[in-house]
Amino acid sequence: MDSIIIAIEIIIIIILIVLNGLLSLAEIAVVSARRIRMQKIAEEGDKRALAVLDFMDNASDFLSTVQVGITFTAIITGALGGTTFSEPLGNFFSPYIPYSYQISFIIVILVTSYFTILVGEIVPKRMASNDPEGYALQTAKFMQISSIICKPVVILLDSSTNLALKIVGSSPKEDIVTEEEVKLLIEEGIEDGTIAEEEEDIIKRVFRLDDQKVDMIMTPRSEIIWLDLEDDLEENKEKIIESKRSIFPVADAELDDFIGVVQAKDILSEIFAGKDVNIRESVKSPLVVPENMLSMDLLKEFKENREYVHMVLVVDEFGSVVGLITLNDLLEGIVGDIPGIDEEDDPKAIERKDHSWLIDGRFSIEDFKDLFEIEEDMPNEVEDGYTTIAGFILSHAGKIPETGEIFTEGKFTFEIIDMDSNHIDKILVKVNEESEESEIENEED
């Protein structure tokens, strides 16, 4: 009879350890499961996914259920194991060692704790980490039943917890995924091979687009090719042919007196139709935006104002034109430079054999920071609002530099290689080895 009772108690202990394992498995599976994946499975008609999503939405109740279940199974397992095995084991050791019953009790607790930790914690958690979505679905029904059983205790614990938090003055914070957390997830995806580096670059550029102003992506006023209605038609035709562009601002005498934009195809249509070309009659309205507008807001303007030609004129606070932006410029802000037939020389950064860099003055300051993995702003970047490496040098020098002029900023040495009148054309950038070595030593420390 005693052997039957012991056998039944052994079976109960095994069941309790397995229940502990299921609770641990469900906990890690639901916490680690991806919500997007669960939503997709739910849309496919799997009701278990709806239960998992409910656990995610009510994480506090779910985790309380798991904690209640694990605590009770652990307590009952320890108590039952101690009373079941410690007495017969103590009887067995009593002729040989003193304190046999106390030692037997400790041995029984250690053995049951070992199997509880192994089978009830470590193994199921490892399993859940390998396939969180799969195990979350498999344990969904079990957790629904457990939630119903533990609900009274969970309500009591939640009420007690909220009261204790009010007493100590702690309030729950809304769980918001930050941009930094998304970037960390992207880096983990790259390390795991699930996200390509090109995808990382595009995602980072999208985040940057929401922070940068339109002057970071616009073509500056000095490089705008525009049609002057005071010039004769042949002269304007020559501009259109030589520029290879498809759309042009149109103005009277001064660019600031712009009246709109004209598309080359409209003029070409008139020529093919044998009509007299009249640029003024072909003019269309462009979008006009302030220079401090954010690039993401400009993208919304493009999407919402379909009646306008996809060219934006950027003006300053006085209404003077400071640059223009095409839809292609915005696209390049997301995917990077796209070579065009009308772009003869995109700003480049070329690494030389001595590991120095020859950089065009128009090279974007954001691309410069990406190139050298600089996360913080450059000196006076926000205050002076420069957008190119040439703008940084002008901000640093406080004057128009001369060819051959050299200066150092942080770990970089800059040398002016070529000046085009007052425009900085080419810059040689060297990374100081001493600065790199000190950074490496600081990281090791």
Salt bridges, closest charged atoms under 4 A:
ASP46 OD2 - ARG48 NH2 2.99
ASP57 OD1 - ARG35 NH2 3.06
GLU121 OE1 - LYS125 NZ 3.01
GLU133 OE2 - ARG34 NE 3.02
GLU179 OE2 - LYS183 NZ 3.27
GLU200 OE2 - LYS204 NZ 2.87
ASP201 OD2 - ARG205 NE 3.17
GLU223 OE2 - ARG362 NE 3.65
ASP231 OD2 - LYS239 NZ 3.72
GLU234 OE2 - LYS237 NZ 3.79
ASP252 OD1 - ARG280 NH2 3.43
ASP256 OD1 - ARG221 NH1 2.62
ASP266 OD2 - LYS284 NZ 3.34
ASP342 OD2 - ARG245 NH1 3.74
ASP345 OD1 - ARG362 NH2 3.84
GLU351 OE2 - HIS355 ND1 3.29
ASP354 OD2 - ARG352 NH2 3.87
ASP360 OD1 - LYS426 NZ 3.21
GLU366 OE1 - ARG208 NE 3.52
GLU366 OE2 - LYS369 NZ 3.62
ASP367 OD1 - ARG205 NH2 3.61
ASP370 OD2 - ARG208 NH2 2.32
ASP377 OD1 - LYS369 NZ 3.57
GLU381 OE1 - LYS369 NZ 3.09
GLU405 OE2 - LYS399 NZ 3.17
GLU409 OE1 - HIS396 NE2 3.16
ASP425 OD1 - LYS426 NZ 3.63
GLU439 OE1 - LYS411 NZ 3.98
